[in-house]
Structure formats: C-alpha cells, structure tokens
Amino acid sequence: MVTSLRMSGFRVPIGRPRTRPGMVAADKVYSSHADRTYLRGRGIQAVIPEKADQAAIHPPAAYLTSQGTTT
C-alpha cells in the first residue's frame, strides 16, 4: 500500500518557495513608526518618504552623522 507524503503528517512545499524582499518602496501613507518598525524587525529596508509633520520631529540622518551621533 502506498501512502502519500501529504497524508503522513509531513508538510510538503508545493510551488515556488517563499521569498522575502530586501527593500520595500511605499507611499507616504505607510511612513508611520509602526510600519517602519515592523519592516525593520523582518529585516526589510523601508524606502518610504516621510510626511512633513513627521520629518519636523526627526532630524535628517545626514545631520546626525555629521554631529558624530548615530541612531
């Protein structure tokens, strides 16, 4: 009697393997701290322009590095 791998309790991947992007580009709508933190936690770089009201809160990265401080 032949048993199927599917029926034996082992997970058999079907189709293309999953891939994770290294970088994600998005609109300003997705520029919140929560969205950026989620992507960073999964190892994905976010390329998202900041909203004007959020950019006023955080100094640009170039300013921080020129002052000898990094985040």
C-alpha positions as CSV (number, residue, x, y, z in Angstrom):
1,M,0.0,0.0,0.0
2,V,1.4,3.4,-1.0
3,T,0.9,6.3,1.4
4,S,1.0,9.9,0.3
5,L,3.5,12.2,1.9
6,R,0.7,14.6,2.4
7,M,-1.3,12.1,4.4
8,S,1.7,11.1,6.6
9,G,1.8,14.4,8.5
10,F,4.9,15.9,6.9
11,R,4.5,19.3,5.3
12,V,5.5,19.1,1.6
13,P,6.0,22.5,0.0
14,I,4.1,23.0,-3.2
15,G,5.0,25.6,-5.8
16,R,7.6,28.3,-5.6
17,P,9.5,28.8,-2.3
18,R,8.6,31.9,-0.4
19,T,11.0,34.9,-0.8
20,R,11.4,38.0,1.3
21,P,12.2,41.3,-0.4
22,G,15.3,43.1,0.8
23,M,13.8,46.5,0.3
24,V,10.2,47.9,0.0
25,A,9.1,51.1,-1.6
26,A,5.8,52.6,-0.4
27,D,3.7,55.8,-0.3
28,K,3.8,58.4,2.5
29,V,0.7,56.8,3.9
30,Y,2.9,53.9,5.2
31,S,5.6,56.1,6.8
32,S,4.4,55.6,10.4
33,H,6.8,54.4,13.1
34,A,4.8,51.2,13.5
35,D,5.1,50.3,9.8
36,R,8.8,51.0,9.7
37,T,9.4,49.0,12.9
38,Y,7.6,46.1,11.5
39,L,9.6,46.1,8.3
40,R,12.9,46.6,10.3
41,G,12.0,43.6,12.5
42,R,11.7,41.4,9.5
43,G,15.0,42.6,8.0
44,I,13.4,44.6,5.2
45,Q,14.7,48.1,4.4
46,A,11.9,50.7,4.0
47,V,12.2,53.3,1.2
48,I,9.3,55.5,2.2
49,P,9.2,59.3,2.1
50,E,8.4,60.9,5.4
51,K,5.4,63.2,5.9
52,A,6.1,66.8,6.5
53,D,4.8,66.7,10.1
54,Q,6.9,63.6,10.9
55,A,10.0,65.0,9.3
56,A,9.8,68.0,11.6
57,I,10.1,65.7,14.6
58,H,13.1,63.7,13.5
59,P,16.3,65.4,12.3
60,P,17.7,64.1,9.0
61,A,20.2,61.2,9.2
62,A,22.8,63.3,7.4
63,Y,22.6,65.9,10.3
64,L,23.1,63.1,12.9
65,T,26.1,61.6,11.3
66,S,27.8,65.0,10.8
67,Q,27.4,65.6,14.5
68,G,29.0,62.3,15.4
69,T,25.8,60.8,16.6
70,T,24.1,57.8,15.0
71,T,20.7,56.3,15.9
